[in-house]
Amino acid sequence: MSLSRPLDRRFSICTPRNNALRQDMRRLRPPPPATGYARIRGDLEPQSVDVVVVGAGLIGLACAAPLAASGLRVVLVEQHASAGTETSSRNSGVIHAGLYYPPGSLKAECCVEGAHALYELCSRHGVSYRRTGKLIVATTSDEERVLTELLERGQLCGAQGIELLGGAELRRREPRVRATAALWSPNTGIIDPHELVRFYQNQCAEAGVTLAFRSQVTALQSTPTGWLVDVRSGDETLQLRSRYLINAAGLQGQQLAEAAGLDTRALGYELHYCRGEYFSLAPSLGALTRHLVYPVPQTAGLGIHVTFDLGGRYTAGPDANYVNAIDYRIDETARSAFARSLARYLPEITEAHLTPDYVGIRPKLQGPDDEFRDFVIREESKQGAPGFVNLLGIESPGLTASPSIAQRVTQLVVSGAV
């Protein structure tokens, strides 16, 4: 796609008080304050780019850098003041091995591919990580059967080195854990999500991505050659003309898809907010476990598990509760339920060991009564929105899968398959 004129790089640091952006917008009359998505204004002079990515979480950042490195002009629009402030940084920071998902699903394939790529990326670029291994533990005979199913599923998905352990071997590896059996996953690890966000953001900067923080997409319009995108920063609006629009908006992904004219209900694109609390564990417990320890998975999540970060700080969570609104205030009354769940396999943990830490909210396509739902990674020409690429329901294992998702999106766009 040829560019009619270069995009002003000052847009990459735009804020509501950015004088450079004001100067660049001097020809334009600011629109009234937007309350949501609207129709494109006819009095704006568009600036032409190749790709607009909406959302500077791990997925948006991971996609933007290789797109720009391939020679495309890329603008990454983020409503917050910095990258990765929502789902990307409010999680357990685990590199998953690919045990939980149906073979052949995008979650399974992207998780296994992504784990391999992420470990390689970390080693090559000095991003901190640790291959800790993980134990999924059973405390009943029914749960032991679940472990066998997970073993078979994980092997079909390509998870490496997984094996079942009996109670005696489990106690040898984790003396403080009380369980009858476990599934061992040696390829599971930990990473600092904030450091990974910074790495991807630096990759974007080096590739020439234009980063627009404190900026919000307020209107979309499909055209014969792509999309017109209104981006508001403070009281000023810039209009972009782009062939491709990548929806990496996370929790706001359904809204953006609807702004593109897609019937999200008919397409099964309705997002369900699933909230999870995290509690930190008392330092007095010491080195509680050598590995990450998980219960058997639950319907809406992986169960309240025990992890630790690269500094050795232990955390328990998350639980899984569907909610109607985004609220990051922690519910301290969840402490008692956490203690009971953890005591099933770590009996020394009591409420006194738990301190409220943080909350994460997952953009799930799977509703409370639904079966498994896969990632949506889809270009929407068949739905009358050519050039619009949906990345929806990117919950766990989204962090692990980020390199694989980015590769798929880059191949889709660079190949010109749209």
VEXDREN-2710 file (C-alpha; in Angstrom, 1 decimal):
% VEXDREN-2710
k/r/px/py/pz
1/MET/0.0/0.0/0.0
2/SER/1.5/3.3/-1.1
3/LEU/1.6/6.1/1.5
4/SER/0.4/9.5/0.4
5/ARG/2.6/11.3/3.0
6/PRO/4.6/10.2/6.1
7/LEU/2.9/10.0/9.4
8/ASP/4.1/12.6/11.9
9/ARG/6.3/10.7/14.4
10/ARG/5.3/13.1/17.1
11/PHE/2.0/11.2/17.3
12/SER/4.0/8.4/19.0
13/ILE/4.1/10.3/22.2
14/CYS/0.7/11.9/22.1
15/THR/-1.1/12.8/25.3
16/PRO/-4.0/15.1/26.0
17/ARG/-1.5/17.9/26.7
18/ASN/0.9/17.2/23.9
19/ASN/1.7/20.5/22.2
20/ALA/3.3/18.7/19.2
21/LEU/0.1/16.9/18.5
22/ARG/-1.8/20.1/18.8
23/GLN/0.5/21.7/16.3
24/ASP/0.0/18.7/13.9
25/MET/-3.7/19.0/14.3
26/ARG/-3.9/22.8/13.8
27/ARG/-6.0/22.4/10.6
28/LEU/-8.7/20.4/12.3
29/ARG/-11.7/21.5/14.4
30/PRO/-11.9/19.3/17.5
31/PRO/-15.1/17.1/17.7
32/PRO/-17.4/17.2/20.7
33/PRO/-16.4/14.8/23.5
34/ALA/-17.1/11.3/22.5
35/THR/-19.3/9.0/24.6
36/GLY/-18.6/5.9/22.5
37/TYR/-18.1/4.8/18.9
38/ALA/-19.6/7.2/16.4
39/ARG/-19.8/7.8/12.6
40/ILE/-16.7/9.1/10.9
41/ARG/-16.6/12.9/10.6
42/GLY/-16.4/14.2/7.1
43/ASP/-14.2/17.2/7.8
44/LEU/-11.0/15.3/8.8
45/GLU/-8.0/14.9/6.5
46/PRO/-6.9/11.3/6.9
47/GLN/-3.2/10.2/7.2
48/SER/-2.5/7.0/5.4
49/VAL/-0.8/4.0/7.1
50/ASP/-0.8/0.3/6.4
51/VAL/-2.0/-1.2/9.8
52/VAL/-3.7/0.2/12.8
53/VAL/-3.4/-2.1/15.9
54/VAL/-5.8/-1.3/18.7
55/GLY/-4.6/-2.3/22.2
56/ALA/-1.0/-2.2/23.5
57/GLY/-1.2/-5.2/25.7
58/LEU/1.1/-8.2/25.1
59/ILE/-0.9/-9.3/22.1
60/GLY/-1.0/-5.9/20.4
61/LEU/2.6/-5.2/21.0
62/ALA/3.7/-8.7/19.9
63/CYS/1.8/-8.2/16.6
64/ALA/2.8/-4.7/15.9
65/ALA/6.6/-5.2/15.9
66/PRO/6.9/-7.9/13.2
67/LEU/4.3/-6.1/11.1
68/ALA/6.5/-3.0/11.1
69/ALA/9.7/-5.0/10.7
70/SER/8.2/-6.3/7.5
71/GLY/8.1/-2.8/6.1
72/LEU/4.6/-1.8/6.9
73/ARG/3.6/1.5/8.5
74/VAL/2.0/0.6/11.8
75/VAL/0.2/2.7/14.4
76/LEU/-0.5/1.2/17.8
77/VAL/-3.4/2.9/19.6
78/GLU/-3.7/2.5/23.4
79/GLN/-6.3/4.2/25.6
80/HIS/-4.1/4.0/28.8
81/ALA/-1.0/6.0/29.6
82/SER/1.3/3.0/29.3
83/ALA/1.3/-0.5/27.8
84/GLY/0.1/-3.7/29.3
85/THR/-1.9/-2.3/32.2
86/GLU/-4.9/-4.7/32.1
87/THR/-5.0/-8.4/31.4
88/SER/-1.4/-8.5/30.3
89/SER/0.0/-7.6/33.7
90/ARG/-2.7/-9.0/35.9
91/ASN/-2.0/-12.7/35.7
92/SER/0.1/-15.4/37.2
93/GLY/3.1/-14.8/34.9
94/VAL/3.3/-18.5/33.9
95/ILE/4.7/-19.9/30.6
96/HIS/2.3/-22.8/30.0
97/ALA/3.3/-26.1/28.4
98/GLY/-0.1/-26.9/26.6
99/LEU/-1.9/-29.4/28.8
100/TYR/-5.4/-28.2/29.1
101/TYR/-6.7/-27.5/25.6
102/PRO/-8.3/-29.8/22.9
103/PRO/-5.8/-31.0/20.4
104/GLY/-5.9/-29.1/17.2
105/SER/-7.4/-26.0/18.9
106/LEU/-5.8/-22.6/18.5
107/LYS/-5.2/-22.5/22.2
108/ALA/-3.3/-25.8/22.1
109/GLU/-1.3/-25.0/19.0
110/CYS/-0.4/-21.4/19.9
111/CYS/0.5/-22.4/23.5
112/VAL/2.9/-25.2/22.5
113/GLU/4.4/-23.1/19.7
114/GLY/4.5/-20.0/21.8
115/ALA/6.2/-21.6/24.8
116/HIS/9.0/-22.8/22.5
117/ALA/9.3/-19.4/20.9
118/LEU/9.1/-17.5/24.2
119/TYR/11.9/-19.5/25.9
120/GLU/14.0/-19.0/22.8
121/LEU/13.2/-15.2/22.8
122/CYS/14.1/-14.9/26.5
123/SER/17.4/-16.7/26.1
124/ARG/18.4/-14.7/23.0
125/HIS/17.4/-11.3/24.3
126/GLY/18.1/-11.6/28.0
127/VAL/14.4/-11.5/29.2
128/SER/14.3/-13.0/32.7
129/TYR/12.6/-16.3/33.1
130/ARG/12.9/-19.6/35.0
131/ARG/11.8/-23.0/33.8
132/THR/10.3/-24.1/37.2
133/GLY/8.2/-27.1/36.2
134/LYS/4.7/-27.6/37.4
135/LEU/2.8/-30.2/39.4
136/ILE/-1.0/-30.6/38.9
137/VAL/-2.1/-32.5/42.0
138/ALA/-5.0/-34.9/42.7
139/THR/-6.5/-35.5/46.2
140/THR/-9.2/-38.0/45.2
141/SER/-9.6/-40.9/42.9
142/ASP/-11.8/-38.9/40.6
143/GLU/-9.1/-36.2/40.4
144/GLU/-6.6/-38.9/39.6
145/ARG/-8.7/-39.9/36.5
146/VAL/-8.6/-36.2/35.5
147/LEU/-4.8/-36.3/35.6
148/THR/-4.8/-39.3/33.2
149/GLU/-7.0/-37.4/30.8
150/LEU/-4.7/-34.4/31.0
151/LEU/-1.7/-36.5/30.4
152/GLU/-3.3/-38.0/27.2
153/ARG/-4.5/-34.6/26.0
154/GLY/-1.1/-32.9/26.7
155/GLN/0.7/-35.6/24.8
156/LEU/-1.6/-35.2/21.8
157/CYS/-1.0/-31.4/21.9
158/GLY/2.8/-31.9/21.9
159/ALA/3.5/-30.9/25.6
160/GLN/7.0/-32.1/26.3
161/GLY/8.2/-34.5/29.0
162/ILE/4.9/-34.8/31.0
163/GLU/4.4/-37.8/33.2
164/LEU/2.3/-39.1/36.1
165/LEU/3.8/-39.3/39.6
166/GLY/2.6/-41.4/42.4
167/GLY/2.1/-40.2/46.0
168/ALA/5.6/-41.2/47.2
169/GLU/7.4/-39.5/44.3
170/LEU/5.3/-36.4/44.8
171/ARG/6.1/-36.3/48.5
172/ARG/9.8/-36.6/47.7
173/ARG/9.7/-33.7/45.3
174/GLU/7.3/-31.5/47.4
175/PRO/7.3/-32.6/51.1
176/ARG/4.7/-30.0/52.1
177/VAL/2.2/-30.9/49.5
178/ARG/-0.5/-33.5/50.5
179/ALA/-1.9/-35.3/47.5
180/THR/-2.3/-38.8/46.1
181/ALA/-0.8/-38.3/42.7
182/ALA/0.4/-35.6/40.3
183/LEU/1.0/-34.7/36.7
184/TRP/4.5/-33.4/36.2
185/SER/5.1/-30.8/33.5
186/PRO/8.8/-29.9/33.2
187/ASN/8.4/-27.3/30.5
188/THR/6.2/-25.0/32.5
189/GLY/8.0/-21.8/33.7
190/ILE/7.6/-18.3/35.0
191/ILE/8.3/-14.8/33.5
192/ASP/7.8/-11.3/34.6
193/PRO/4.9/-10.0/32.5
194/HIS/6.0/-6.4/33.0
195/GLU/9.4/-7.2/31.6
196/LEU/7.9/-9.0/28.7
197/VAL/5.7/-6.0/28.0
198/ARG/8.8/-3.7/28.0
199/PHE/10.6/-6.1/25.7
200/TYR/7.8/-6.1/23.2
201/GLN/7.4/-2.3/23.4
202/ASN/11.2/-1.9/22.7
203/GLN/10.8/-4.2/19.7
204/CYS/8.0/-1.9/18.5
205/ALA/10.1/1.2/18.9
206/GLU/13.1/-0.4/17.1
207/ALA/10.8/-1.5/14.2
208/GLY/9.4/2.0/13.8
209/VAL/5.9/1.4/15.2
210/THR/4.1/4.7/16.0
211/LEU/2.8/4.3/19.6
212/ALA/-0.2/6.4/20.6
213/PHE/-0.9/6.3/24.3
214/ARG/-3.8/8.1/26.0
215/SER/-5.6/7.7/22.7
216/GLN/-8.9/6.1/21.9
217/VAL/-10.6/4.9/18.8
218/THR/-13.9/6.7/18.6
219/ALA/-15.2/5.8/15.2
220/LEU/-14.7/3.3/12.4
221/GLN/-15.8/3.3/8.8
222/SER/-15.1/0.6/6.1
223/THR/-14.0/1.8/2.7
224/PRO/-13.2/0.0/-0.5
225/THR/-9.5/0.2/0.4
226/GLY/-9.6/-0.5/4.1
227/TRP/-10.7/1.5/7.1
228/LEU/-11.0/5.1/8.3
229/VAL/-10.2/5.3/12.0
230/ASP/-10.9/8.3/14.2
231/VAL/-8.4/8.4/17.1
232/ARG/-9.0/10.9/19.9
233/SER/-6.4/12.2/22.3
234/GLY/-7.7/14.6/24.8
235/ASP/-9.8/17.2/22.9
236/GLU/-8.2/16.5/19.5
237/THR/-8.9/13.9/16.8
238/LEU/-6.7/12.5/14.1
239/GLN/-8.2/10.4/11.3
240/LEU/-6.2/7.5/9.9
241/ARG/-6.7/5.6/6.6
242/SER/-5.5/2.1/7.0
243/ARG/-5.8/-1.1/4.9
244/TYR/-5.8/-3.3/8.0
245/LEU/-7.2/-2.9/11.5
246/ILE/-6.1/-5.4/14.1
247/ASN/-8.5/-5.8/17.1
248/ALA/-6.2/-6.5/20.0
249/ALA/-8.4/-4.5/22.4
250/GLY/-8.7/-7.2/25.0
251/LEU/-11.6/-6.5/27.4
252/GLN/-12.9/-3.9/24.9
253/GLY/-12.6/-6.2/21.9
254/GLN/-16.3/-6.9/21.5
255/GLN/-17.0/-3.2/21.4
256/LEU/-14.5/-2.6/18.7
257/ALA/-15.8/-5.6/16.6
258/GLU/-19.3/-4.1/16.9
259/ALA/-18.0/-0.7/15.8
260/ALA/-16.7/-2.5/12.6
261/GLY/-20.3/-3.5/11.9
262/LEU/-20.0/-7.1/13.1
263/ASP/-23.0/-8.9/14.8
264/THR/-21.1/-10.2/17.8
265/ARG/-24.0/-12.1/19.2
266/ALA/-24.7/-14.0/15.9
267/LEU/-21.0/-14.7/15.5
268/GLY/-20.5/-15.9/19.1
269/TYR/-18.1/-13.0/19.8
270/GLU/-19.7/-11.9/23.1
271/LEU/-17.1/-11.5/25.8
272/HIS/-17.7/-12.5/29.4
273/TYR/-15.6/-10.8/32.1
274/CYS/-14.2/-13.4/34.4
275/ARG/-12.6/-11.9/37.5
276/GLY/-9.9/-13.5/39.6
277/GLU/-8.5/-12.5/43.0
278/TYR/-4.8/-13.0/43.9
279/PHE/-3.5/-13.2/47.5
280/SER/0.2/-13.1/48.5
281/LEU/1.4/-15.8/50.8
282/ALA/3.2/-14.9/54.1
283/PRO/7.0/-14.9/53.9
284/SER/7.0/-16.8/57.2
285/LEU/6.0/-19.9/55.2
286/GLY/9.5/-19.8/53.6
287/ALA/10.2/-21.7/50.4
288/LEU/6.8/-23.4/50.4
289/THR/7.2/-25.3/47.1
290/ARG/10.1/-26.0/44.7
291/HIS/7.7/-26.0/41.7
292/LEU/4.4/-24.4/40.7
293/VAL/1.6/-26.4/42.2
294/TYR/-1.9/-26.5/40.7
295/PRO/-5.1/-28.4/41.6
296/VAL/-7.0/-30.1/38.8
297/PRO/-8.6/-27.5/36.5
298/GLN/-12.1/-26.1/37.2
299/THR/-14.8/-25.2/34.7
300/ALA/-13.9/-21.5/34.3
301/GLY/-10.2/-21.7/35.2
302/LEU/-7.2/-23.7/36.3
303/GLY/-8.1/-23.6/40.0
304/ILE/-6.5/-21.6/42.8
305/HIS/-2.9/-22.5/42.4
306/VAL/0.4/-21.5/44.1
307/THR/3.1/-19.8/42.0
308/PHE/6.1/-17.7/42.8
309/ASP/7.8/-14.9/40.9
310/LEU/11.4/-14.5/39.9
311/GLY/12.2/-12.9/43.2
312/GLY/10.8/-15.9/45.2
313/ARG/7.6/-14.2/46.3
314/TYR/4.7/-16.7/46.5
315/THR/1.2/-15.9/45.3
316/ALA/-2.1/-17.9/45.3
317/GLY/-4.9/-17.5/42.8
318/PRO/-6.8/-16.8/40.8
319/ASP/-10.4/-17.8/41.6
320/ALA/-12.9/-17.4/38.8
321/ASN/-16.1/-15.3/39.1
322/TYR/-18.1/-13.9/36.2
323/VAL/-18.9/-10.2/36.6
324/ASN/-20.6/-7.5/34.5
325/ALA/-18.1/-4.7/35.0
326/ILE/-14.4/-4.1/35.2
327/ASP/-13.5/-3.5/38.8
328/TYR/-9.9/-4.1/40.1
329/ARG/-10.7/-3.6/43.8
330/ILE/-9.9/-6.8/45.6
331/ASP/-12.6/-8.6/47.6
332/GLU/-10.9/-9.4/51.0
333/THR/-13.8/-11.6/51.9
334/ALA/-12.5/-14.2/49.4
335/ARG/-9.7/-15.0/51.9
336/SER/-11.6/-17.8/53.7
337/ALA/-12.5/-19.5/50.4
338/PHE/-8.9/-19.3/49.3
339/ALA/-7.6/-20.8/52.5
340/ARG/-10.0/-23.7/52.2
341/SER/-9.1/-24.4/48.6
342/LEU/-5.4/-24.2/49.3
343/ALA/-5.6/-26.4/52.4
344/ARG/-6.8/-29.3/50.3
345/TYR/-3.2/-29.8/49.1
346/LEU/-1.2/-27.5/51.3
347/PRO/-2.7/-28.1/54.7
348/GLU/-0.5/-25.7/56.7
349/ILE/-1.9/-22.6/54.9
350/THR/-4.5/-20.7/56.9
351/GLU/-6.3/-17.4/56.4
352/ALA/-3.6/-15.7/58.5
353/HIS/-1.1/-16.5/55.7
354/LEU/-3.1/-14.7/53.0
355/THR/-2.8/-10.9/52.2
356/PRO/-4.9/-9.3/49.4
357/ASP/-2.7/-8.6/46.4
358/TYR/-4.4/-7.8/43.1
359/VAL/-7.2/-8.6/40.7
360/GLY/-7.2/-9.8/37.1
361/ILE/-10.1/-9.9/34.6
362/ARG/-10.1/-12.3/31.7
363/PRO/-12.0/-11.6/28.4
364/LYS/-13.6/-15.0/28.0
365/LEU/-15.7/-16.1/25.1
366/GLN/-16.8/-19.1/27.3
367/GLY/-19.8/-18.1/29.4
368/PRO/-20.6/-19.5/32.8
369/ASP/-22.5/-22.5/31.4
370/ASP/-20.6/-22.9/28.1
371/GLU/-18.2/-25.6/27.0
372/PHE/-14.7/-24.9/25.8
373/ARG/-14.3/-21.8/23.6
374/ASP/-11.2/-21.3/21.5
375/PHE/-9.3/-18.1/20.6
376/VAL/-10.7/-16.2/17.7
377/ILE/-7.9/-15.2/15.3
378/ARG/-9.9/-14.3/12.2
379/GLU/-9.9/-11.9/9.3
380/GLU/-13.5/-10.8/8.7
381/SER/-13.9/-10.5/4.9
382/LYS/-16.6/-13.2/5.0
383/GLN/-18.6/-11.0/7.4
384/GLY/-18.3/-7.9/5.2
385/ALA/-15.4/-6.4/7.0
386/PRO/-12.3/-7.0/4.8
387/GLY/-9.0/-6.0/6.5
388/PHE/-10.5/-6.3/10.0
389/VAL/-8.6/-8.9/12.0
390/ASN/-10.3/-10.0/15.2
391/LEU/-8.2/-11.3/18.2
392/LEU/-10.9/-12.2/20.7
393/GLY/-11.1/-14.2/23.8
394/ILE/-7.3/-14.0/24.3
395/GLU/-7.2/-15.1/27.9
396/SER/-4.9/-17.8/29.3
397/PRO/-2.6/-19.0/27.7
398/GLY/-2.4/-15.7/25.9
399/LEU/0.9/-14.6/27.4
400/THR/2.5/-17.9/26.4
401/ALA/0.9/-17.8/23.0
402/SER/1.8/-14.2/22.2
403/PRO/4.7/-15.0/19.8
404/SER/2.6/-17.6/17.9
405/ILE/-0.4/-15.3/17.6
406/ALA/1.9/-12.5/16.3
407/GLN/3.4/-14.9/13.7
408/ARG/-0.1/-15.9/12.5
409/VAL/-1.3/-12.3/12.3
410/THR/1.9/-11.2/10.5
411/GLN/1.6/-14.0/7.9
412/LEU/-2.1/-13.2/7.3
413/VAL/-1.4/-9.5/6.7
414/VAL/2.0/-9.7/4.9
415/SER/0.8/-12.5/2.6
416/GLY/-2.0/-10.2/1.4
417/ALA/-4.6/-12.9/1.9
418/VAL/-7.2/-10.3/2.7
END
